Amino acid sequence: MHAIRLFCLVKGEGTMRAFAITINKNETISDLKKKIRLDQPRAFAKTDSKDLKLWMVNVRDDGQDEIRYNVELMPTREIEEYWSQTPEKNRIHVVVERLTRR
């Protein structure tokens, strides 16, 4: 499988704070959560990767689009199930939400 680059954004932050994650299409969303947590240690210092909720979005990187949280990414699914084609350029592909423990 080949790798793809997904631009991610922490929920509530502006698009200028987006970051890229490279992942193989045969890896899972759970693997993506782990990579995000490792890539952004300060942002998720007190958050386990399982406590991240990921949303598939397709938002322009200039902040002109409204983000709609319609597709929650399931941890057991492979990346290819959501991105069978190369993701569009100049876009945010994933919004990361921290879940609060009760």
MMTF fields as JSON, N, C-alpha, C and O atoms, coordinates in Angstrom:
{
  "mmtfVersion": "1.0.0",
  "mmtfProducer": "UNKNOWN",
  "numBonds": 407,
  "numAtoms": 408,
  "numGroups": 102,
  "numChains": 1,
  "numModels": 1,
  "chainsPerModel": [1],
  "groupsPerChain": [102],
  "chainIdList": ["A"],
  "bondAtomList": [4, 2, 8, 6, 12, 10, 16, 14, 20, 18, 24, 22, 28, 26, 32, 30, 36, 34, 40, 38, 44, 42, 48, 46, 52, 50, 56, 54, 60, 58, 64, 62, 68, 66, 72, 70, 76, 74, 80, 78, 84, 82, 88, 86, 92, 90, 96, 94, 100, 98, 104, 102, 108, 106, 112, 110, 116, 114, 120, 118, 124, 122, 128, 126, 132, 130, 136, 134, 140, 138, 144, 142, 148, 146, 152, 150, 156, 154, 160, 158, 164, 162, 168, 166, 172, 170, 176, 174, 180, 178, 184, 182, 188, 186, 192, 190, 196, 194, 200, 198, 204, 202, 208, 206, 212, 210, 216, 214, 220, 218, 224, 222, 228, 226, 232, 230, 236, 234, 240, 238, 244, 242, 248, 246, 252, 250, 256, 254, 260, 258, 264, 262, 268, 266, 272, 270, 276, 274, 280, 278, 284, 282, 288, 286, 292, 290, 296, 294, 300, 298, 304, 302, 308, 306, 312, 310, 316, 314, 320, 318, 324, 322, 328, 326, 332, 330, 336, 334, 340, 338, 344, 342, 348, 346, 352, 350, 356, 354, 360, 358, 364, 362, 368, 366, 372, 370, 376, 374, 380, 378, 384, 382, 388, 386, 392, 390, 396, 394, 400, 398, 404, 402],
  "bondOrderList": [1, 1, 1, 1, 1, 1, 1, 1, 1, 1, 1, 1, 1, 1, 1, 1, 1, 1, 1, 1, 1, 1, 1, 1, 1, 1, 1, 1, 1, 1, 1, 1, 1, 1, 1, 1, 1, 1, 1, 1, 1, 1, 1, 1, 1, 1, 1, 1, 1, 1, 1, 1, 1, 1, 1, 1, 1, 1, 1, 1, 1, 1, 1, 1, 1, 1, 1, 1, 1, 1, 1, 1, 1, 1, 1, 1, 1, 1, 1, 1, 1, 1, 1, 1, 1, 1, 1, 1, 1, 1, 1, 1, 1, 1, 1, 1, 1, 1, 1, 1, 1],
  "groupList": [{"groupName": "MET", "atomNameList": ["N", "CA", "C", "O"], "elementList": ["N", "C", "C", "O"], "formalChargeList": [0, 0, 0, 0], "bondAtomList": [1, 0, 2, 1, 3, 2], "bondOrderList": [1, 1, 2], "singleLetterCode": "M", "chemCompType": "L-PEPTIDE LINKING"}, {"groupName": "HIS", "atomNameList": ["N", "CA", "C", "O"], "elementList": ["N", "C", "C", "O"], "formalChargeList": [0, 0, 0, 0], "bondAtomList": [1, 0, 2, 1, 3, 2], "bondOrderList": [1, 1, 2], "singleLetterCode": "H", "chemCompType": "L-PEPTIDE LINKING"}, {"groupName": "ALA", "atomNameList": ["N", "CA", "C", "O"], "elementList": ["N", "C", "C", "O"], "formalChargeList": [0, 0, 0, 0], "bondAtomList": [1, 0, 2, 1, 3, 2], "bondOrderList": [1, 1, 2], "singleLetterCode": "A", "chemCompType": "L-PEPTIDE LINKING"}, {"groupName": "ILE", "atomNameList": ["N", "CA", "C", "O"], "elementList": ["N", "C", "C", "O"], "formalChargeList": [0, 0, 0, 0], "bondAtomList": [1, 0, 2, 1, 3, 2], "bondOrderList": [1, 1, 2], "singleLetterCode": "I", "chemCompType": "L-PEPTIDE LINKING"}, {"groupName": "ARG", "atomNameList": ["N", "CA", "C", "O"], "elementList": ["N", "C", "C", "O"], "formalChargeList": [0, 0, 0, 0], "bondAtomList": [1, 0, 2, 1, 3, 2], "bondOrderList": [1, 1, 2], "singleLetterCode": "R", "chemCompType": "L-PEPTIDE LINKING"}, {"groupName": "LEU", "atomNameList": ["N", "CA", "C", "O"], "elementList": ["N", "C", "C", "O"], "formalChargeList": [0, 0, 0, 0], "bondAtomList": [1, 0, 2, 1, 3, 2], "bondOrderList": [1, 1, 2], "singleLetterCode": "L", "chemCompType": "L-PEPTIDE LINKING"}, {"groupName": "PHE", "atomNameList": ["N", "CA", "C", "O"], "elementList": ["N", "C", "C", "O"], "formalChargeList": [0, 0, 0, 0], "bondAtomList": [1, 0, 2, 1, 3, 2], "bondOrderList": [1, 1, 2], "singleLetterCode": "F", "chemCompType": "L-PEPTIDE LINKING"}, {"groupName": "CYS", "atomNameList": ["N", "CA", "C", "O"], "elementList": ["N", "C", "C", "O"], "formalChargeList": [0, 0, 0, 0], "bondAtomList": [1, 0, 2, 1, 3, 2], "bondOrderList": [1, 1, 2], "singleLetterCode": "C", "chemCompType": "L-PEPTIDE LINKING"}, {"groupName": "VAL", "atomNameList": ["N", "CA", "C", "O"], "elementList": ["N", "C", "C", "O"], "formalChargeList": [0, 0, 0, 0], "bondAtomList": [1, 0, 2, 1, 3, 2], "bondOrderList": [1, 1, 2], "singleLetterCode": "V", "chemCompType": "L-PEPTIDE LINKING"}, {"groupName": "LYS", "atomNameList": ["N", "CA", "C", "O"], "elementList": ["N", "C", "C", "O"], "formalChargeList": [0, 0, 0, 0], "bondAtomList": [1, 0, 2, 1, 3, 2], "bondOrderList": [1, 1, 2], "singleLetterCode": "K", "chemCompType": "L-PEPTIDE LINKING"}, {"groupName": "GLY", "atomNameList": ["N", "CA", "C", "O"], "elementList": ["N", "C", "C", "O"], "formalChargeList": [0, 0, 0, 0], "bondAtomList": [1, 0, 2, 1, 3, 2], "bondOrderList": [1, 1, 2], "singleLetterCode": "G", "chemCompType": "PEPTIDE LINKING"}, {"groupName": "GLU", "atomNameList": ["N", "CA", "C", "O"], "elementList": ["N", "C", "C", "O"], "formalChargeList": [0, 0, 0, 0], "bondAtomList": [1, 0, 2, 1, 3, 2], "bondOrderList": [1, 1, 2], "singleLetterCode": "E", "chemCompType": "L-PEPTIDE LINKING"}, {"groupName": "THR", "atomNameList": ["N", "CA", "C", "O"], "elementList": ["N", "C", "C", "O"], "formalChargeList": [0, 0, 0, 0], "bondAtomList": [1, 0, 2, 1, 3, 2], "bondOrderList": [1, 1, 2], "singleLetterCode": "T", "chemCompType": "L-PEPTIDE LINKING"}, {"groupName": "ASN", "atomNameList": ["N", "CA", "C", "O"], "elementList": ["N", "C", "C", "O"], "formalChargeList": [0, 0, 0, 0], "bondAtomList": [1, 0, 2, 1, 3, 2], "bondOrderList": [1, 1, 2], "singleLetterCode": "N", "chemCompType": "L-PEPTIDE LINKING"}, {"groupName": "SER", "atomNameList": ["N", "CA", "C", "O"], "elementList": ["N", "C", "C", "O"], "formalChargeList": [0, 0, 0, 0], "bondAtomList": [1, 0, 2, 1, 3, 2], "bondOrderList": [1, 1, 2], "singleLetterCode": "S", "chemCompType": "L-PEPTIDE LINKING"}, {"groupName": "ASP", "atomNameList": ["N", "CA", "C", "O"], "elementList": ["N", "C", "C", "O"], "formalChargeList": [0, 0, 0, 0], "bondAtomList": [1, 0, 2, 1, 3, 2], "bondOrderList": [1, 1, 2], "singleLetterCode": "D", "chemCompType": "L-PEPTIDE LINKING"}, {"groupName": "GLN", "atomNameList": ["N", "CA", "C", "O"], "elementList": ["N", "C", "C", "O"], "formalChargeList": [0, 0, 0, 0], "bondAtomList": [1, 0, 2, 1, 3, 2], "bondOrderList": [1, 1, 2], "singleLetterCode": "Q", "chemCompType": "L-PEPTIDE LINKING"}, {"groupName": "PRO", "atomNameList": ["N", "CA", "C", "O"], "elementList": ["N", "C", "C", "O"], "formalChargeList": [0, 0, 0, 0], "bondAtomList": [1, 0, 2, 1, 3, 2], "bondOrderList": [1, 1, 2], "singleLetterCode": "P", "chemCompType": "L-PEPTIDE LINKING"}, {"groupName": "TRP", "atomNameList": ["N", "CA", "C", "O"], "elementList": ["N", "C", "C", "O"], "formalChargeList": [0, 0, 0, 0], "bondAtomList": [1, 0, 2, 1, 3, 2], "bondOrderList": [1, 1, 2], "singleLetterCode": "W", "chemCompType": "L-PEPTIDE LINKING"}, {"groupName": "TYR", "atomNameList": ["N", "CA", "C", "O"], "elementList": ["N", "C", "C", "O"], "formalChargeList": [0, 0, 0, 0], "bondAtomList": [1, 0, 2, 1, 3, 2], "bondOrderList": [1, 1, 2], "singleLetterCode": "Y", "chemCompType": "L-PEPTIDE LINKING"}],
  "groupTypeList": [0, 1, 2, 3, 4, 5, 6, 7, 5, 8, 9, 10, 11, 10, 12, 0, 4, 2, 6, 2, 3, 12, 3, 13, 9, 13, 11, 12, 3, 14, 15, 5, 9, 9, 9, 3, 4, 5, 15, 16, 17, 4, 2, 6, 2, 9, 12, 15, 14, 9, 15, 5, 9, 5, 18, 0, 8, 13, 8, 4, 15, 15, 10, 16, 15, 11, 3, 4, 19, 13, 8, 11, 5, 0, 17, 12, 4, 11, 3, 11, 11, 19, 18, 14, 16, 12, 17, 11, 9, 13, 4, 3, 1, 8, 8, 8, 11, 4, 5, 12, 4, 4],
  "groupIdList": [1, 2, 3, 4, 5, 6, 7, 8, 9, 10, 11, 12, 13, 14, 15, 16, 17, 18, 19, 20, 21, 22, 23, 24, 25, 26, 27, 28, 29, 30, 31, 32, 33, 34, 35, 36, 37, 38, 39, 40, 41, 42, 43, 44, 45, 46, 47, 48, 49, 50, 51, 52, 53, 54, 55, 56, 57, 58, 59, 60, 61, 62, 63, 64, 65, 66, 67, 68, 69, 70, 71, 72, 73, 74, 75, 76, 77, 78, 79, 80, 81, 82, 83, 84, 85, 86, 87, 88, 89, 90, 91, 92, 93, 94, 95, 96, 97, 98, 99, 100, 101, 102],
  "secStructList": [7, 7, 3, 3, 3, 3, 3, 3, 3, 3, 6, 6, 1, 7, 4, 4, 4, 7, 3, 3, 3, 3, 3, 3, 6, 6, 1, 5, 2, 2, 2, 2, 2, 2, 2, 2, 2, 2, 2, 7, 6, 6, 6, 6, 6, 6, 7, 7, 4, 4, 4, 3, 3, 3, 3, 3, 3, 3, 3, 3, 6, 6, 1, 7, 1, 7, 7, 7, 7, 7, 3, 3, 7, 7, 6, 6, 1, 5, 2, 2, 2, 2, 7, 1, 1, 7, 7, 7, 1, 1, 3, 3, 3, 3, 3, 3, 3, 3, 7, 7, 7, 7],
  "xCoordList": [0.845, 0.0, 0.874, 2.0, 0.353, 1.139, 0.659, -0.448, 1.52, 1.234, 0.531, 0.725, -0.286, -0.929, -0.643, -0.303, -0.781, -0.596, -1.963, -2.678, -2.306, -3.56, -3.234, -2.387, -3.908, -3.746, -4.816, -6.002, -4.367, -5.215, -5.274, -4.389, -6.336, -6.555, -7.231, -8.185, -6.751, -7.403, -8.677, -8.655, -9.778, -11.068, -10.947, -10.423, -11.444, -11.422, -10.243, -10.23, -9.248, -8.081, -8.248, -8.993, -7.549, -7.589, -6.77, -5.891, -7.065, -6.404, -4.9, -4.172, -4.432, -2.987, -2.231, -1.005, -2.951, -2.326, -2.451, -2.211, -2.823, -2.944, -1.573, -0.543, -1.579, -0.344, -0.581, -1.705, 0.492, 0.399, 0.817, 1.754, 0.101, 0.439, 0.512, -0.405, 1.589, 1.719, 1.43, 1.971, 0.566, 0.144, -0.129, -0.566, 0.132, -0.169, -1.669, -2.348, -2.167, -3.608, -4.127, -5.328, -3.24, -3.685, -3.638, -4.003, -3.194, -3.232, -4.645, -5.473, -4.898, -6.243, -6.357, -5.362, -7.584, -7.837, -7.224, -6.758, -7.217, -6.551, -5.065, -4.5, -4.434, -3.027, -2.86, -1.892, -3.803, -3.759, -3.842, -3.12, -4.706, -4.812, -3.471, -3.049, -2.808, -1.504, -0.472, 0.309, -0.467, 0.483, 0.22, 1.157, -1.04, -1.39, -0.89, -0.288, -1.142, -0.715, 0.807, 1.315, 1.526, 2.995, 3.526, 4.539, 2.854, 3.293, 3.027, 3.733, 2.018, 1.606, 1.623, 0.574, 2.788, 2.84, 2.336, 1.741, 2.55, 2.067, 0.547, -0.098, -0.007, -1.459, -2.211, -3.318, -1.602, -2.296, -1.529, -1.6, -0.8, 0.046, -0.729, -0.217, -1.943, -2.726, -3.897, -4.907, -3.754, -4.83, -4.3, -3.299, -4.963, -4.62, -5.131, -6.111, -4.481, -4.917, -6.347, -7.074, -6.758, -8.129, -9.168, -10.357, -8.722, -9.63, -9.664, -10.121, -9.184, -9.294, -10.428, -10.533, -11.262, -12.307, -11.886, -11.562, -11.894, -11.475, -12.676, -13.531, -12.71, -13.782, -13.185, -12.192, -13.777, -13.368, -14.045, -15.267, -13.234, -13.759, -13.058, -12.068, -13.574, -12.941, -13.112, -14.036, -12.205, -12.324, -11.13, -9.994, -11.378, -10.278, -9.342, -9.781, -8.063, -7.074, -7.007, -6.253, -7.775, -7.777, -8.841, -9.026, -9.545, -10.524, -11.843, -12.655, -12.079, -13.295, -14.498, -15.634, -14.275, -15.369, -15.789, -14.972, -17.068, -17.575, -17.314, -17.56, -16.82, -16.534, -17.82, -18.509, -18.125, -19.281, -18.748, -17.971, -19.167, -18.69, -19.694, -20.496, -19.65, -20.632, -20.132, -20.909, -18.839, -18.315, -17.304, -16.173, -17.738, -16.809, -16.009, -16.576, -14.696, -13.827, -13.778, -13.451, -14.102, -14.154, -12.755, -12.064, -12.32, -10.95, -10.552, -9.371, -11.511, -11.201, -11.088, -10.668, -11.455, -11.458, -10.1, -9.345, -9.801, -8.556, -8.694, -9.787, -7.578, -7.532, -8.147, -8.876, -7.861, -8.338, -9.863, -10.406, -10.556, -12.019, -12.549, -13.64, -11.784, -12.199, -11.522, -12.132, -10.283, -9.53, -9.018, -7.841, -9.889, -9.47, -8.67, -7.833, -8.928, -8.192, -7.242, -7.364, -6.306, -5.398, -6.208, -6.993, -6.04, -6.79, -6.483, -5.375, -7.487, -7.324, -6.238, -6.027, -5.558, -4.541, -5.215, -6.365, -4.473, -4.939, -6.225, -7.101, -6.328, -7.517, -7.119, -6.02, -8.037, -7.949, -8.764, -9.892, -8.203, -8.854, -9.415, -10.378, -8.807, -9.198, -9.267, -8.364, -10.358, -10.441, -10.322, -10.98, -9.473, -9.194, -9.9, -9.721, -10.7, -11.428, -10.972, -10.876, -10.694, -10.332, -11.614, -12.47, -11.741, -12.884, -12.529, -11.395, -13.481, -13.234, -13.703, -14.782, -12.878, -13.236, -14.152, -14.062, -15.027, -15.946, -15.587, -16.241],
  "yCoordList": [-1.198, 0.0, 1.24, 1.229, 2.268, 3.498, 4.443, 4.321, 5.367, 6.322, 7.549, 7.915, 8.17, 9.43, 10.441, 10.071, 11.706, 12.779, 13.39, 13.816, 13.422, 14.024, 15.252, 15.201, 16.353, 17.543, 17.517, 17.333, 17.707, 17.592, 18.925, 19.771, 19.083, 20.303, 19.933, 19.154, 20.481, 20.265, 21.107, 22.283, 20.504, 21.197, 22.501, 22.532, 23.575, 24.883, 25.75, 26.945, 25.171, 25.943, 26.396, 25.792, 27.461, 27.987, 27.141, 26.384, 27.278, 26.456, 26.703, 25.858, 27.836, 28.098, 27.163, 27.076, 26.469, 25.541, 24.088, 23.164, 23.889, 22.53, 21.855, 22.52, 20.549, 19.766, 18.532, 18.044, 18.042, 16.903, 15.611, 15.583, 14.548, 13.204, 12.32, 12.322, 11.572, 10.618, 9.23, 8.829, 8.501, 7.183, 6.286, 6.753, 5.003, 4.033, 3.777, 3.774, 3.564, 3.379, 2.09, 1.97, 1.112, -0.133, -0.074, -1.043, 1.048, 1.221, 1.633, 1.997, 1.566, 1.853, 3.275, 3.978, 3.669, 4.962, 4.978, 6.024, 3.844, 3.758, 4.08, 4.775, 3.585, 3.913, 5.409, 6.019, 5.992, 7.433, 8.221, 9.202, 7.805, 8.474, 8.447, 9.453, 7.296, 7.172, 8.094, 8.735, 8.161, 9.035, 10.502, 11.279, 10.879, 12.263, 12.601, 13.653, 11.706, 11.958, 12.078, 12.937, 11.232, 11.288, 12.537, 13.098, 12.972, 14.139, 15.445, 16.435, 15.443, 16.652, 16.404, 16.474, 16.117, 15.72, 16.786, 16.445, 18.042, 19.089, 19.201, 19.345, 19.133, 19.278, 18.149, 18.347, 16.959, 15.793, 15.144, 13.93, 15.942, 15.432, 14.603, 13.605, 15.003, 14.3, 13.543, 13.3, 13.174, 12.494, 11.208, 11.228, 10.099, 8.835, 8.871, 9.554, 8.151, 8.148, 7.629, 8.063, 6.71, 6.2, 7.248, 7.08, 8.32, 9.396, 10.53, 11.632, 10.262, 11.223, 10.777, 9.599, 11.709, 11.443, 12.156, 13.343, 11.425, 11.991, 12.127, 11.245, 13.253, 13.551, 13.744, 14.454, 13.124, 13.342, 14.613, 14.747, 15.544, 16.797, 17.071, 16.422, 18.019, 18.456, 19.968, 20.487, 20.659, 22.099, 22.805, 22.356, 23.888, 24.668, 25.143, 25.461, 25.187, 25.566, 27.066, 27.508, 27.849, 29.301, 29.735, 30.929, 28.761, 29.068, 29.598, 30.087, 29.514, 30.069, 29.134, 29.581, 27.867, 26.9, 26.699, 26.778, 26.442, 26.07, 24.577, 23.777, 24.216, 22.802, 22.116, 22.56, 21.023, 20.197, 18.846, 18.194, 18.444, 17.194, 16.086, 15.715, 15.562, 14.571, 13.135, 12.219, 12.939, 11.574, 11.346, 11.83, 10.594, 10.214, 9.011, 8.052, 9.062, 7.98, 6.876, 7.122, 5.673, 4.526, 3.936, 3.697, 3.694, 3.254, 1.937, 1.719, 1.06, -0.26, -0.281, -1.282, 0.803, 0.854, 1.261, 1.984, 0.788, 1.17, 2.546, 2.962, 3.232, 4.561, 4.524, 5.44, 3.483, 3.378, 3.397, 3.806, 2.964, 2.995, 4.426, 4.664, 5.365, 6.767, 7.55, 8.447, 7.221, 7.915, 6.89, 6.531, 6.418, 5.466, 6.177, 5.563, 7.463, 8.295, 9.203, 9.341, 9.814, 10.769, 11.956, 12.523, 12.35, 13.495, 14.773, 14.964, 15.637, 16.905, 17.759, 17.722, 18.523, 19.456, 20.702, 21.004, 21.419, 22.685, 22.514, 23.379, 21.4, 21.084, 20.562, 20.043, 20.714, 20.041, 18.764, 18.807, 17.629, 16.337, 15.727, 14.961, 16.072, 15.458, 16.536, 17.362, 16.512, 17.346, 16.41, 15.371, 16.796, 15.994, 16.631, 17.815, 15.831, 16.302, 15.497, 14.271, 16.19, 15.515, 15.151, 16.005, 13.893, 13.479, 13.668, 13.419, 14.101, 14.271, 13.022, 12.492, 12.573, 11.393, 11.797, 12.897, 10.885, 11.141, 10.279, 10.346],
  "zCoordList": [0.0, 0.0, 0.0, 0.498, -0.548, -0.548, 0.556, 1.08, 0.876, 1.951, 1.38, 0.221, 2.216, 1.871, 2.97, 4.094, 2.641, 3.617, 3.906, 2.998, 5.186, 5.637, 6.466, 7.357, 6.171, 6.991, 8.069, 7.793, 9.303, 10.479, 11.208, 11.08, 11.97, 12.729, 14.037, 14.045, 15.134, 16.421, 16.438, 16.075, 16.856, 16.881, 17.663, 18.776, 17.056, 17.693, 17.291, 17.587, 16.618, 16.194, 14.749, 13.979, 14.394, 13.037, 12.075, 12.487, 10.798, 9.782, 9.682, 9.161, 10.169, 10.155, 11.106, 11.043, 11.979, 12.927, 12.468, 13.246, 11.208, 10.664, 10.629, 10.526, 10.715, 10.66, 9.791, 9.674, 9.188, 8.273, 8.963, 9.762, 8.634, 9.087, 7.846, 7.025, 7.71, 6.611, 7.16, 8.191, 6.455, 6.925, 5.725, 4.673, 5.892, 4.841, 4.791, 5.818, 3.595, 3.42, 4.048, 4.289, 4.321, 4.945, 6.474, 7.14, 7.032, 8.489, 8.901, 8.066, 10.198, 10.694, 11.237, 11.413, 11.493, 12.123, 13.519, 13.971, 14.205, 15.505, 15.364, 16.209, 14.313, 14.046, 13.789, 14.242, 13.064, 12.793, 14.101, 14.277, 15.009, 16.313, 17.047, 17.618, 17.029, 17.696, 17.06, 17.763, 15.732, 15.027, 15.347, 15.53, 15.413, 15.743, 17.139, 17.352, 18.09, 19.473, 19.569, 20.289, 18.858, 18.873, 18.172, 18.59, 17.117, 16.357, 17.104, 16.907, 17.952, 18.669, 20.182, 20.821, 20.763, 22.174, 23.14, 24.162, 22.854, 23.763, 23.731, 24.769, 22.546, 22.4, 23.094, 23.596, 23.121, 23.666, 24.815, 25.0, 25.582, 26.663, 27.68, 28.188, 27.975, 28.994, 28.378, 29.038, 27.105, 26.39, 25.773, 25.058, 26.045, 25.392, 23.959, 23.665, 23.082, 21.683, 21.542, 20.648, 22.409, 22.336, 22.727, 22.455, 23.36, 23.759, 22.74, 23.045, 21.543, 20.448, 19.536, 19.192, 19.153, 18.173, 16.899, 16.92, 15.788, 14.512, 13.584, 13.501, 12.894, 11.948, 10.568, 10.413, 9.572, 8.186, 7.696, 7.762, 7.205, 6.663, 5.33, 4.992, 4.596, 3.351, 3.303, 2.676, 3.976, 4.203, 3.578, 3.728, 2.89, 2.315, 3.416, 4.521, 3.112, 4.124, 4.379, 5.245, 3.645, 3.864, 4.865, 5.1, 5.457, 6.488, 5.973, 6.758, 4.67, 4.083, 4.177, 4.019, 4.426, 4.515, 5.963, 6.881, 6.147, 7.467, 7.655, 6.752, 8.818, 9.085, 9.515, 10.434, 8.827, 9.185, 9.657, 8.959, 10.825, 11.421, 11.115, 11.972, 9.898, 9.476, 9.563, 9.833, 9.336, 9.257, 10.37, 10.316, 11.386, 12.452, 11.967, 11.442, 12.144, 11.693, 12.744, 13.905, 12.328, 13.235, 13.414, 12.424, 14.659, 14.937, 14.277, 14.006, 14.015, 13.466, 11.943, 11.363, 11.307, 9.839, 9.292, 9.942, 8.092, 7.431, 6.784, 6.399, 6.675, 6.061, 4.664, 4.282, 3.91, 2.532, 2.433, 1.406, 3.478, 3.451, 3.387, 2.87, 3.906, 3.892, 2.767, 2.185, 2.461, 1.413, 0.411, 0.438, -0.468, -1.502, -2.596, -3.258, -2.778, -3.734, -2.958, -1.741, -3.656, -3.027, -2.519, -3.279, -1.254, -0.719, -1.503, -2.005, -1.591, -2.307, -1.67, -0.458, -2.506, -2.021, -1.465, -1.785, -0.625, -0.039, 0.76, 0.74, 1.458, 2.251, 3.621, 3.819, 4.554, 5.85, 5.69, 5.199, 6.099, 5.894, 7.175, 7.133, 8.322, 9.597, 10.671, 10.801, 11.441, 12.643, 13.836, 13.9, 14.775, 15.964, 17.153, 17.437, 17.837, 19.018, 20.228, 20.169, 21.317, 22.572, 23.309, 23.538, 23.675, 24.482, 25.945, 26.352, 26.722, 28.152, 28.879, 28.613, 29.789, 30.587, 31.719, 32.263, 32.056, 33.176, 34.344, 35.385]
}
